[in-house]
Amino acid sequence: MNDSPASPAMTMRQIREGLGHIKPGEPKVLVAITRYEVSVLPADDINRRYFALFVELTPHGWIVTDGHAGYDADGTAHFGEMRRHHFADVDDALAIARRLAPDLTVNGHTATDAYRRTQA
Protein backbone atom coordinates (compact mmCIF):
# COMPACT_ATOMS: atom_id res chain seq x y z
CA MET A 1 0.00 0.00 0.00
CA ASN A 2 1.01 3.57 -0.59
CA ASP A 3 1.51 5.63 2.59
CA SER A 4 1.39 9.02 0.84
CA PRO A 5 -1.72 11.13 1.35
CA ALA A 6 -4.20 10.99 -1.49
CA SER A 7 -4.11 14.08 -3.66
CA PRO A 8 -7.40 15.46 -4.91
CA ALA A 9 -8.25 14.84 -8.53
CA MET A 10 -7.33 17.61 -10.94
CA THR A 11 -10.08 19.55 -12.66
CA MET A 12 -10.20 19.73 -16.45
CA ARG A 13 -9.16 23.37 -16.17
CA GLN A 14 -6.06 22.42 -14.15
CA ILE A 15 -5.18 19.73 -16.69
CA ARG A 16 -5.58 22.15 -19.60
CA GLU A 17 -3.49 24.79 -17.79
CA GLY A 18 -0.79 22.18 -17.13
CA LEU A 19 -0.74 21.25 -20.82
CA GLY A 20 -0.50 24.90 -21.84
CA HIS A 21 -3.87 24.95 -23.62
CA ILE A 22 -5.02 27.90 -21.54
CA LYS A 23 -3.15 30.43 -19.42
CA PRO A 24 -3.65 30.34 -15.64
CA GLY A 25 -6.00 33.07 -14.44
CA GLU A 26 -7.67 33.71 -17.79
CA PRO A 27 -11.46 33.68 -17.70
CA LYS A 28 -13.26 30.58 -18.89
CA VAL A 29 -14.60 30.84 -22.45
CA LEU A 30 -18.33 30.14 -22.57
CA VAL A 31 -20.14 28.68 -25.58
CA ALA A 32 -23.92 28.66 -25.93
CA ILE A 33 -26.25 27.57 -28.69
CA THR A 34 -28.77 30.36 -29.15
CA ARG A 35 -30.02 29.76 -32.70
CA TYR A 36 -30.97 26.77 -34.83
CA GLU A 37 -31.72 26.83 -38.56
CA VAL A 38 -34.45 24.48 -39.80
CA SER A 39 -35.09 23.76 -43.48
CA VAL A 40 -35.86 20.92 -45.87
CA LEU A 41 -33.24 22.27 -48.26
CA PRO A 42 -29.60 21.19 -47.94
CA ALA A 43 -27.07 23.67 -46.52
CA ASP A 44 -25.49 24.31 -49.94
CA ASP A 45 -28.80 25.00 -51.73
CA ILE A 46 -28.97 28.55 -53.08
CA ASN A 47 -32.61 28.88 -51.97
CA ARG A 48 -32.12 27.66 -48.39
CA ARG A 49 -31.96 31.17 -46.91
CA TYR A 50 -35.44 31.90 -48.26
CA PHE A 51 -36.97 28.63 -47.06
CA ALA A 52 -35.54 28.47 -43.55
CA LEU A 53 -37.02 28.89 -40.11
CA PHE A 54 -34.99 29.85 -37.09
CA VAL A 55 -35.41 28.76 -33.50
CA GLU A 56 -33.83 31.51 -31.43
CA LEU A 57 -33.26 32.01 -27.73
CA THR A 58 -34.56 35.31 -26.38
CA PRO A 59 -34.58 36.59 -22.79
CA HIS A 60 -38.16 35.27 -22.52
CA GLY A 61 -37.66 31.81 -24.05
CA TRP A 62 -37.32 30.22 -27.48
CA ILE A 63 -39.12 31.58 -30.56
CA VAL A 64 -39.75 30.21 -34.04
CA THR A 65 -39.26 32.85 -36.73
CA ASP A 66 -38.61 33.20 -40.44
CA GLY A 67 -36.93 36.55 -39.85
CA HIS A 68 -40.15 38.47 -40.40
CA ALA A 69 -42.88 36.66 -38.49
CA GLY A 70 -43.02 34.65 -35.30
CA TYR A 71 -45.00 31.41 -35.13
CA ASP A 72 -47.37 30.18 -32.42
CA ALA A 73 -47.61 26.60 -31.21
CA ASP A 74 -50.37 25.97 -33.77
CA GLY A 75 -48.24 27.35 -36.63
CA THR A 76 -50.01 30.69 -36.99
CA ALA A 77 -47.68 33.47 -38.16
CA HIS A 78 -47.69 36.77 -36.27
CA PHE A 79 -45.77 39.84 -37.35
CA GLY A 80 -44.00 42.12 -34.91
CA GLU A 81 -41.76 41.53 -31.93
CA MET A 82 -44.55 41.60 -29.33
CA ARG A 83 -46.59 38.88 -31.03
CA ARG A 84 -43.95 36.17 -30.93
CA HIS A 85 -44.85 33.08 -28.97
CA HIS A 86 -42.17 32.10 -26.49
CA PHE A 87 -41.56 28.41 -25.89
CA ALA A 88 -40.05 27.40 -22.54
CA ASP A 89 -38.46 24.31 -24.07
CA VAL A 90 -36.18 24.29 -27.13
CA ASP A 91 -37.47 20.84 -28.14
CA ASP A 92 -41.02 22.18 -28.41
CA ALA A 93 -39.86 25.08 -30.59
CA LEU A 94 -37.80 22.77 -32.80
CA ALA A 95 -40.76 20.41 -33.19
CA ILE A 96 -42.95 23.29 -34.42
CA ALA A 97 -40.22 24.47 -36.82
CA ARG A 98 -39.77 20.94 -38.21
CA ARG A 99 -43.52 20.64 -38.74
CA LEU A 100 -43.76 24.02 -40.51
CA ALA A 101 -40.55 23.84 -42.60
CA PRO A 102 -41.86 21.75 -45.55
CA ASP A 103 -44.81 24.11 -46.10
CA LEU A 104 -42.94 27.41 -45.67
CA THR A 105 -44.10 29.44 -48.69
CA VAL A 106 -42.27 32.15 -50.63
CA ASN A 107 -43.83 33.72 -53.72
CA GLY A 108 -46.38 30.92 -53.96
CA HIS A 109 -43.82 28.10 -53.79
CA THR A 110 -43.34 25.87 -50.77
CA ALA A 111 -39.99 24.68 -49.44
CA THR A 112 -40.93 21.20 -50.65
CA ASP A 113 -41.52 22.60 -54.17
CA ALA A 114 -38.07 24.23 -54.07
CA TYR A 115 -36.52 20.99 -52.85
CA ARG A 116 -38.09 18.98 -55.69
CA ARG A 117 -36.93 21.53 -58.29
CA THR A 118 -33.32 21.50 -57.09
CA GLN A 119 -33.13 17.71 -56.64
CA ALA A 120 -34.32 16.91 -60.16
N, C-alpha and C positions, 0 to 999 in steps of 0.2 A: 504494500500500500504506500501511497505517497503521503508524506507528512506535511507537505506545504499547504498553506491555506488556499482554499479554492478562490480563484479570481472570478469576478463577475463576467458574464458574457459581454462581448463588445457589441455595440449597436451597429447598424449598417452605416450610419454616419461616421462612426469612429473607424470602421474598416475602410470606407472610402477616403477619409482623411489620411489614414496610414498609407494607402496606395497612391496618394497624390491626385486623386480624381477631383477633390474639392479642397479648398484652402480652409484651415481651421478658423473658426470665427465668422465665416461668411454666412449670410442668411440662406436658409433652405429655399430652393427654387420650387414653387408650387405650380402644378399643372392641373387644369380643370377642363372638362368637356362642357361647353356651354351652347353648342349648336350642332345639330345633325341635319344633313341634307337627305331628302327622301325623293326618289324618282324611279320610274320604270326604265328610263333611258340610261345607257352605260355612261360612265364618267367621261369618256372621250367623245361623246356625241355632241355635235355642234348645237343641237336644240335643247340640250339638258337644262341649261340655265333658265329657259322659258317654261319648262315643264317640271319644275322642282318645287317641293314644299320644304319648309325649314321648321324644325322643332328647336326653339330657342329658350334658354333660361333667362328669366327676368327676375327682378327682386320679389315678384309676387307669385312665381311659379313658372311652369313651362307653358309655352304657347305654340300653336301651329299656325304658320303664316306662309304666304306666297310672296311676301315682300310688300304687298299692297293691302291684303285683307287678312284678318284673323279668322280662325275657324272654331266653331263650337263643337261640343261633343257629338252632336248629331250631324256635323258636316256643313252647317249653315255658315256662309261667309258673312263677315261683318267688317265694314271699313272704318278705320280710325282707331287710334291707340286705346281709347277708353272702352271699346267694344270687344276687345280680345278676351277670349275665355282662357283662364289660367288653370292648368292642370297641376295638381299636387305631385303627381307621379309621372316621371319621364316615360315609363312604359305605356301609360294610357295615351299620352300625347303621340308617341311613336305609332301606336296602334291606329289612331285616327288618321295620321298622315299616310300610313301604308294603305289604309282603306280608300282614302281620297285620291292618292297619286295616279292610279290608272285613268281616272275620269277628269283630271285637271284639264281644263279647256282654255285654249288660246286661239283667238280668231276662228272659232268654230271647229277646231280640231282638238281631239283629246290627246293626252300623252300616249295612249295606246295606239292611236292613229299614227302619231309621229314615230313610235317604235316600229310599227309594221312597215312604214315607208322606208326607214333607214336600214332595216334588216333584210329587205328584199334584194 
